Amino acid sequence: MAGMEHTAGRWRRFRESVAESPPLFWSFLFFFSLLSGYYVLRPVRDAMGASSEVEAVFPPAMVAFFAAHGIPLRELTLQVLSTCTFLLILLAQPIYGALVSRFPRRVFLPVVFGLSILCLLGFHALFHTQVAGRGMAFFLWVTVFNVFSVAVFWSFMADVFTHAESRRYYGYIGAAGTVGAFTGPVLTRLLAEQLGIANLMLVSAGFLALGVACIWRLRRWAVQRDVRIGRDNESAMGGGLLAGLTLIAKEPLLRWLAVLVFLGVGIGQFLYNEQVLIVRERFATAEERTAFFAGLDIAVNVLTLLVQLFATRWLLSRFGLAPVLLVPMAAAVLGFAVLAASPLPLLVSAVLVLTRSNEFSLMKPGRETIYTRVDRQWRYKAGAAIDTAFFRGGEITFSWTYKALSGFGSSVVFGAGLLVALVMTASVWRLLRETDRLPEAPGGALPR
């Protein structure tokens, strides 16, 4: 009974927050539609990565090249796709920087999502006609879309909400994304066999179209906030192709944010690679492995949603940024210490679920509140560079690091993970010191 009353109280506070801040509803709907659209596509992307039909995944020229050199492309499907993804991110980051430098927000944001909808219509045609190489094109596009669309979303939120508002509302907005992460794969599971993969592209495009409508509604509040603080966010930002990376190299706060993301990907890669090895040994069929990973995703999403609804907003509004970043680090250090001593399969799964949930429910919303207190150059350029080049760079680096350490045993792998978690904790402390130097709202002097 007490639990029901507590839940009812949370729901009442959410309704009160929407009443006092109308943009919260549209931000909630925007993030829900964005992640719903993405998670409709992600199972299709993963199926392409796991496919053994190289002719469907890779273009004929690539298949012929690997065959001519005696390289078994069928056995390297995921590795080749992952490597190509990293290289594509490195190419896409300067292009993204050029776009945000030359186009005002009112043009840039709708165009990004409008072009994504057009791409989905193109993939609908490719899958409908079963064009060779469609798998690789789709795998790369979905990954790049996810990275940049989420970066754009949170940068836009920092234009709409003040720092104080972000501490009250980002937990709710993050929960909307978690609900979208449930909705998308449920729709894919229900509709894939009935509609076919090609028509799932249209379902995702519908969600993105809803996101474009939310952008137009939210723009009004972003402009009003600009007027209140005497800021012009509707003009183009200027700057060069590599402006985001240049800012990271120059500004200590951005450097520590980049380090935090890079190392966070590292501890995630140690856990994920070990989990894959365990699943490969324990489950004989693809169906069993799929069911196991689906169970992990459900556990992550359930825990993430609970923390977002009942802890994230409370911690941010009551205590600020420090506990939102330090609590996950304490859990990671403890988890890797336990695994280094006893790397049991059940413990690996538990630490993996806890670590992923902490990233989605606490670390990510906490990092995004920092961007509400800095110039939009930092948000749209440096923020995107951190979420792309440093994130994907961490994947490549620590995936190969795991491969090198795994020959010495799981305890060595998790001992290295413990070291990374400790360095990451120290990075959080340095980041918090830099945030103490920030003004409460953009427009004051930025730290140097």
N, C-alpha and C positions, 0 to 999 in steps of 0.2 A: 504493500500500500504506500509506504514511504517512497519507494522507488518511482511509482507512478506519479505521485505528487511532485517529486523532484523533476521528472521528465516534463510534466505539464508546466512547471515553472520555467524550465528552459525554453519551451515552445512559446510561452507567453512573452518572455524577454526577447525572443527573436522577432515576434510580431511587433513588439514595441520599438525595437531597433529599426525595423522596416518603416514603421510609421514616422519615426523621427528623421530618417534618412532615406528618402525614396530611391536614390541611386543604389542602395544596398540590394533592393529587389532585382534591378536590372543587371547588377554585377553578379548576383547569385545565379540568375538565369543564363547569363553569358558564359560563365565558367561551366555550368552544367551542360549547356549545349555544346561547348567546345570539347569537353572530355567525353561526352556521349558520342559525338561524331568521331573522335579519334579511336575510342575503344570499340566502336563498330568495326573499324578497319584493322585494329591490331591483331586479332586472330587470323585474319587473312594474310597479313604480313608474316606472322610466325609460321603459318602453313607454307608460305613460299620459301622461307628459310630452311624448313625441314623437308622440303620436297626432294625426291630423288630423280625427278624428271628434269634433267639439265636443259633439255630443249625448251621446256616451258619457262624456265627461270632465266636462262642466259641467252643473249642474242647469238645467232648462228656463227658470227665471226669469232666471238670469244670461245665458243665451244670448239670450233675448228682449230683455233690457236693452241688451246690447251691439249687437244688431241694430237696435234702435230709435234708437240714437245713431250709427249708421253706423261703428262701430268693428270692424275685422276680427279678431274673437276667435280665429279659426283661426290667424292669423299671430302671435298673442301668447300662445299657450298656455303655454309655459314661463315667460314673464315674469310672467304673471298668477299662475301656481301658486307661483312663487318669492316674489312679493310677499305673497301670502296666507300662505305658510309663515312668513315673518318676523313678520307681524302675529300669527299664531297662537302663535308662540313667546313673544312679549311677553305675551300673555294667559295662556298656560299657566304661565309662570314664577311669578307670584304664587300660582296655585293649587297648584303643586308646593310652594312655601314653606309654604303653609297646611297641607298634608297632613303634611309632615315635622315641623311644629310641634305638631300636635295628636294624632298617633298614634305609639305606640312602634314600634321597629324590628321586633319580632316580628309586628306587624300590618301595618305599612306595606309592607315588601318583598314578602311573598307576595301582598298585595292588588294591588300595581302590576302584577305579572306575571299574576296571575289575571284581572284586568280586560283585560289585553292579549290573553289567550287568548279571552275572551268576544268581544272586538272582532273577532278573526280569524274566529270562528264567524259573526259577523254579516256580515263581508265575503264569506265563503263563500256565504251566501245571496244577497247583492247581485250578485255576479258570476254565480252560477248562474242567477238570474232576469234578468240583464242590465238592472238598474235604471239609468235615466238619471242622470248625475251621479256614478256610482260611482267614476270615475277621479279626480276632484278630491278626494273624501272619502278615498280610499285613499292618494293621493299625500301629502296633508297628514298623515294619521295615521301613515304609515310614517316620515316625516321626524321628527315629534315623538317617536315611540316610540324611534327610534334615539338621538336626543339625550339623552333623559332616562334610558333604560335603561342606557346606557353610563356616564352620570354616577353613577347609583345603584350600578352594579356596582363601580366603583373606590372609591366611598365605603365600601361594605360591606367591600371588601378591606382598607381602612385600619382597620376595626374588628377584623378577624381577625388581621392580621399586625403585628408591631412594625416600627419603622423599620429595624432591622438585618435582619430577615427579608425586608422588602420589597426591600432591595438584593440579596438572594440569590435571591429567587423571582419578582419581577415580570417578569423577562425570560422565564422559562418560561411564566408566565400569558399574557403578551402573545403568545407563540408559539402558544398554544392558540387565541387569537382569530384569528390569521392562518390556521391550519389550518381553522377554521370559515369564514373568508372564502373559502377554496378550495372547501370542501364544499358550501356553500349554492348557489352558481351552477352547480356541476356537476350537482347534483340537479335544479335548475330546467331546465337544458339537456336532461337526460335524460328528465324527466317531464312537461314542459309540454305537449307534443303528445299524450302518451299519457293523462295525467290531466286536462288542462285547467287553466286559470288558477284557477278556483274551488277545485279540490282542492289546489292548492299552499298555500292558506291553512291547510288541515288539517296538511300536512307541517310548516309553520312552527310551528303550535300545538303539535305534538308535541315539537319542540325546546324551546319555552318551558316546557312541562310538566316536561321533564327539568331545566330551570333551577330551577323551583320546588322540586323534590326536593333539588337541591344547596343551596338556601338553607336548608332545614330541617336538613340535615346540618351546614352550616357554622355555623349559629347557636350550636351548643354550644361551639365553640372561641372564638367571639366573646365569649360570656358568661363563659367561663373566663378569658379575657384581662382582661375588665372586673373580675372578682373579684381577680385578681392585683394590678392597679394601683389598686384601690379606686375604680372608676368605674362609674357607672350609665348604661348606654346603652339600657336597655330601657324607660325612661320616655319620655314625649313631651318634645320639646325646647322647646316654647313658642316665643314670638316672633310677629311679625306677618307679613303677606303679603309684604312687601318686605324681609324680614330679610336675605336673601342680598345684595341690592344695597346695603343699608345697611352691611353688614360690609365690602364691597369699597370703599365710599367712605371708610370709617374706617381700615382697616388697610393699611399700606404694602405688605406682602408680597402681599396679595390684589390690590391695585391693579396691581402689576407682573406677577402671573400673568395678570390680565385683559388687560393691554397685550400681553403675549407671545402670548396666543392670538389677539387681534385682529389683530396685525401678521402672525402666521403664516398666518392665513387670507388676508391681503392678498397675500403673495408667491405663495401657491397660486392665487389668482384671476388674477393677471397671467399665470401660466404656462398655466392651464387655458383662459382666454379666447383666448390666442394660439394654443394648440393646436387649439381648435375652428375658428378661422379658417383655419388651415393645412389641416386635414382637409376642411373644406367646399370649399376650392379644389382640392385634389389628388384627391379621390375622388368619383366621379360618383353612385354608388348608396348607398342606406342600408345594404346588406349589406357593402359595402366599408368604410364608415365604422365599422360595428359591429365588424367583424373587427379593424380597427386599434385601436379603443379596448379591445377584449378583450385584444389583445396587450400594450397598456400596463398593464392591470390585472394580467395574469399576471407581467409583469416586476416591477411594484411588489411583488406578494405574494411572489415568489421572493426578491427582495433583502431584503425585510422579514424573512422567516423566517430567512434565513441570518444576518442581523445579530442577530436576537433569540436565536438558538441559540448563536452563537459570539462575540458581542461585548457585548451589553447587560448580561447578568449579570456578566461579567468586569469591565467598566468600573465598574458600580455598586458591586460588592463590593470591588474593588481601589482605586479612585480616588475614589469618591463621585459626587456630582451634577454637578460642574463639567464634566468632559469629555463627559458624556452630553448636556448642553445646548450646549456650545460647539463641539463637532465638527460638528454639523449646521449651526450658524451659519456656521462657516468655509466649509463646502461651499456654502451658499447665497450668501454674498458672492462667492466665486470663480465660481460658476455664473452669477450675474447680471452680473458684470463681463465674462465671456466673451461672454454673449448681447448685452450692450450694444454690444460691439465687432463681433460677427458673429452676428446672429440667424438662423442657418441652421436649417431645419426639424428636421434630425437632432439638433442641439444642444438645441433646445427640448424635444424628446421626452426626451433623456437627462437634462436638468436637472429636468424634471417628475418622472420616475421616481425620481431620487435624492432630491428634496425630499420627495415623498410617503413614500418608504420611511423616510427619517430621522425624519419626524413619527411614523409608526406604531411604529418600532422603538426610537427613542431619546428623542425629545422627550416623547411622551406618557407612557411609563413613568417617565421622570425627573421630570416634573411630579407624577405621582401619588405618588411616594415622599415628596414634601413633605407631603401630606395625612396621612401616618401620624404626623406629629409635631405636629399641631395638634388643637384641640378639634373635636368632631364637628359643632358648629354651623358651623364653617368648611367642613367636608367636604360635608355634605348640603345646606347652603343656599348658601353662597358658591360652592362648587365647581360646583354645578348651574347657578347664574346665569352663571358664566364660560363654561361649556360650552354654554350656550343663547343668552342675549341677546348676549353679546360675540362668540360664534362666528358666529351668523347675522347680527348687525350688521356684522361684517367682510365677510361675503359680499356683502351689499347695497352697502356703501360702496365696496369695491374693484372690484366688477363695474362700477358706474357710472364709477368713476375710470378704469378701463381704457378704457371707451367714449369718455371725453373725451380721453384721451391717444393712442388708436390712430390718430386722424387725423393725428398728427405723425410716425407711423412706428414700427416695432418697436423701433428703437434707443432712442427716447425712452421707450417703455413699460418696457424693461428697465433703462434708466438710473434711472427712478423706482423700479423694483423693487430695484435695488442700494441706493438710499437707504433704502428701507424695511428691507432686510436689515441695513444698518448700524445703524439705529435699534433694530431688534430685538436685535442683538448687544449694544448698550449696555444694553438692558432686561434681558438675561440677567445681565449683571454686577451690576446693581442688585438683581435677584432673589436672586442668590447671596449678596450682602451681607446681605440680610434673612434668608435661611435660616441664616446663621451665628449669628443671635441666637436661633434656636429651641432649645427643649430637645430632647434626644434622643428623648423620648417624650412624648405628651400627658399633661398633669397638672402640668407645670411652668408657670412664668409665661410667658404669651404676650407677644410683642413688641408694643410700643405706639409 
